[in-house]
């Protein structure tokens, strides 16, 4: 009973803390309004302590750049020697949604590849409530004056089965090195447009992975990164001739980026990834390796702190694993039957995948903004699959409105349209209108 009382008191302290400091409220509004800016425009911060400003910057740089990843906490603990500070916080996110003219049975993730094709009679409408995107995080940073600092970050939500915790991010950093679990280095996280939908654009390059990355800045505007990441097998075989085998060659993503503007709040990035996926060839009794490449152009442009333009375009062979809508469909490569010199060969052929999105955000003020995002995915399969029910194209459109009703309370409304087209030209669509309330602590 005593332990329960202590837990309740700690939770109440976390909830009340944001209202006890006006300067902290201003920081939260400003940063969450500009979630993609890696460096703050200090003119917007109303804070009397320079040391507090420094801590906020360090917290921001140690956290993921994604729009929905919490960064700056309202509650922090400092070590006895004042060498480290750990922020503890998160947000409670609750949504209510109504699907119509087509439905997706998932309240948190609007996945266009999950749209039923053909539509299921009698299931075109669906109401859903959800709070499993509620998030807790810990952000530990070093207060050392040295250039290379140690940091650690953990972020979990409750999107598992029966609302069990799911690890989103868990990594340590030192200088430009990062090791642990987070989004792939191939993902341009800062260029992800804001959505209430936790899935986001169907054509977005996005994958949580176990990574070992290194990033380096060359002056104020130019930066680059390279990494080794856990290989993910997501392909289809003919069990009579091939089999899926263990993967042992890491994926290698890399990028180069140029940033400009007020606090480097705009950037353009060119990324690439090299993959070596292996499978077992039963006919030849040997292991084969399929080498594939993918590329991406992405970025965001901020105009007068009012308008933000987001974009991404990607193309590659065997790239389906990294494209949101295609992940898990087994479309990196597929088995094909080849007729050659009066003989029949059973081989593996990679699938070409292309995706893009464009997004536009307009900031009315520090508390209110609207945004709209359009995205498309296309996958080119071998000719023998042209009449199949496999995925061919996906479309995604989202329009939303966000408002900070209070410094730590965010409200939002959103409309989403999605469409899936199969190789045999059959298609299905879905619409969703949803409302969100989120309390940040």
Buried (B, 14 or more C-beta within 10 A) or exposed (E): EEEEEEEEEEEEEBBEBBEEBEEBBBBBBBBBBBBBBBBBBEEBBEBEEEEBBEBBBBBBBBBBBBBBBBBBBBBBEEEEEEEBBBBBBBBBBBBBBBBEEBBBEBBBBBBBBBBBBEBEEEEBEBEBEBBBBBBBBBBBBBBEEEEEBBBBBBBBBBBEEEEEEBEBBBBBBEBBBBBBBBBBBBBBBBBBBBBBBBBBBBBBBBBBBBBBBBBEBEEEEEBBBBBBBBBBBBBBBBEEBBEBBEBEBBBBBBBBBBBEBEBBBBBBBBBBBBBBBBBBBBEEEEEBEBEBEBBBBBBBBBEEBEEBBBBBBBBBBBBBBBBBBBBBBBBBBBBBEEEEEEEEEBBBBBBBBBBBBBBBBEBEEBBBBBBBBBBBBBBBBBEEBEEEEBBBBBBBBBBBBBBBEBBBBBBBBBBBBBBBBBBBEEBBBBBBEBBBBBBBB
